[in-house]
Amino acid sequence: MKIFLLVLIGILCASSRESRPDTNQSSLTKTSDASTSHEVSITFIATVKSIELLGERELKVIPVGFDSRFAVTVHIESVTPKEVPLEAETDENFAIHSPAQLFQVAKEEAIGKKYRFKVVWNGMPGNSKFYNLSAVRIVDEATAEAVVTHIQRKEEQRCAK
């Protein structure tokens, strides 16, 4: 059963990778298909709660790449923009390929640490897909507050245009 779920996640991720538009465009671009979907760049501050192999226990995960092997559970503290499927003060489980690639440290060193994550969302509420997850460690609270304030100002400037 575990192998079946892993293969199914891999197939779904591969099909979404083939059908998504060029990600080198701006963070909010209209796709070329007939739908009204948009790519949305999401930034969120979160603390890593756990990292475990997929299939060790039953989890509802958000796949963010191809060949997912690990589940990363994070506690999200803030999210920008607000109109996305991720919410502040919630826990989310992301299915990723490699914690070492995402965090640039051993998985044990990432647990309990705060990161600024970025991910791209396809903008379709009924058929959400996420990809291109990245993470940068936030060293202290002052840095975290500065990052959140900067992100909020950028979002306000973008919305004012």
C-alpha positions, 0 to 999 in steps of 0.5 A: 500500500505504501509503495502504491501511494508513493508511486501515485504521488510520483505520477501526479507530481510528474503530470503536474510538472509536464502541464505547468507553464514556464516558471521563469515568468513573473510571479503572477502570470496567466497560463496559456490554457483556457482556464483562469488560473494564475501562478502565485508566489507564496512566502511563509514563515514557519518552524519545522516540527518534524521530518519523517519518511513518507509512509511511516504513518498516515498523513495528509500531505501537500506534494511539492516536487517529483519523487517525494520521499519525506514528509516535512511538518511545519507550523506556519506563523505568517503567509503572504499573500493572504488569499492562498490555501495556506493559513497562518497558525496552522500545521502543514505537511509537505511531501518533498524529495530530500530534506538535505536539498531543501534545508542545506543541513541534515534533517536533525539540524532543521527540526525546531528551526524557523525558515522563510519558505517560498512555494509556487501555487497554480492558483486553482482553489479546486485543484491546488498544486504546489511546486518549487518549494525553497527554504532559507533559515531565519537566524533570530526573531528580529530577522523574522520580524524584519522579513515579515514586515518586508514581505507585507510592504512588498505585497501592499505595493504590488496590490496598490499598482 
